[in-house]
Amino acid sequence: MARPTPAEIIARDAADPLAAFRDRFALPDGVIYLDGNSLGPLPRATAARMARVIEGEWGTGLIRSWNEHDWIGAPQRIGGKIGRLIGAAPGTVIATDSTSVNLFKLIVAATALSPERGTILTEAGNFPTDLHVARQAAALLGKRLRVCDTADLENAIDADTALIVLAHVHYRSGHRHDMAAITAHAAAHGARVLWDLSHSVGAVPLALAADGVELAVGCGYKYLNGGPGAPAFLHVAGHLHERMQSPIAGWLGHAAPFDFADAYRPAPGVDRFLAGTPPMLSLLALEAGVDLMLAADQAALHAKARDLHDLFAADVAAECPALTRISPDEAERRGSHIAFVHSDAFAIMQALIARGVIGDFRSPDVLRFGLTPLYLRHRDIRDAVTILSDIITGEHWRDPRFFIRDRVT
Ligand SMILES: *Cc1c(COP(=O)(O)O)cnc(C)c1O
C-alpha cells in the first residue's frame, strides 16, 4: 500500500465532504479519539437537548410530557430513524432496553417459532453477552446451544437448527459476515438468523430488507453516539410480528397498556417487544446521536471509513512492524475498526492513552482502534500512528504504571 505524503493528507482533509461534522461533537483538546466503536463521543446537540428535556419537558411539563412531547412514541420514532440507517422497512424497529435484553427477547421468541428444531447455533469467539444469553435461553427452552468455529458455520446449519445468533461485524477482529448470503443459506435450511449489528450500525452499509433479514439487534452507544449505556434497538420483520411473543410480557408491550387489564394481549406490530417504561433521558440522548448520523451522507461515510482504515493499515505496516493486523484487507469483509495483536497490547494501549490517543485493549492481546468518519481526520490517523510508533520503538510502554489494570479495560 502506498503511503500518502503529508501534503496528500492535508489535501484529503481539505476535500473531505464530512469535515463539517467534526465541529458537531464536543471533543476534548489534546485527544485523538479512536474508541467511538466502544463509546461514541458527545454530540453538541445532545447537551443542548438534554438541558431542554430535563428542565422543560421533565421539570415543567412533568407527566404531561408523555403526550405533549410524545415521550410515549419515542421508542417507535427513534426506531424508525434507526430503521432508515439499517435499511429496514418502516414499523419493524424499536429503540428499547439493552442489546443483551433484546438478544434474550428475540432468541426466545424466534426459537419458539420452530418448536420441532432443537439447536441454537452461534460461533466461537462471539461477543460474550451473545454467547451467555444464547446459552441461558437455550437452557430455559430445553434446546442445545452449538458453538462452532466460524469456518464450520455454514456446514453446521441443518434441519435441526432453529436459530443462528451472529454478530455481523466481529467486535475484536473486525471481520464482517456476508449478511445476505448467510441469511439465504439459513433460510434454505428452514433456519432463521438473528444478527447483532452492534459494530455495524453507523459503521458499514446495511440493507436489512433487501438482504432478507428477519431479526436483528444493535447497540446505541457505539457508532450511534447515543451516550453511555444508551438504549439499544431490535428489528423484527413484519411478517413475523403476529407470530412472535416476547418472553418479557411487560405492560408497554400490551395492545392497550392504559386499560390496565389483568389479561395480557400483545400489541400489534413490533411494539409487542417493548417491556417496561422507556428510560426517556437516555432515549432522547440517543435520538440526538441518531439524528446526527442520519444527517451524514452514508456513501461518503463508508468511503471515508475505508480510506481511514487503509491509511492506518499502511502507516502501521511501515512504522510499527511489531504489530500484526488481524482486521481483514478486503473492505467488504471488515467493519469500521482496525485491530492488531501484540503480546504487550495492554501496556502499549495504556501508554498510548497517556499520550492522548484513546483506543482500547481487548483481552488477551488485541489493540483496537475505532475509525469513525464523522469526526476523525486523516491527520488524526497519521498523528496517532506516529505516537504509537514512538511508544513501541522507544519501548515507553515498559513503564510499570502501564501494567496496572483497572476494572474496565
Ligand atoms: C457492544 C456489544 C453488545 C453490548 O451489549 P449491552 O447489553 O449493551 O452491554 C452486545 N453485543 C455485541 C456484539 C456488542 O459489540
The ligand as an ORCA input file, in Angstrom:
! r2SCAN-3c Opt
* xyz 0 1
  C     -21.290     -3.824     22.470
  C     -21.960     -5.120     22.170
  C     -23.015     -5.557     22.956
  C     -23.427     -4.742     24.152
  O     -24.452     -5.272     24.885
  P     -25.024     -4.416     26.124
  O     -26.207     -5.156     26.543
  O     -25.303     -3.035     25.602
  O     -23.952     -4.331     27.156
  C     -23.644     -6.739     22.598
  N     -23.220     -7.472     21.540
  C     -22.185     -7.062     20.768
  C     -21.766     -7.877     19.600
  C     -21.523     -5.892     21.075
  O     -20.499     -5.491     20.340
*
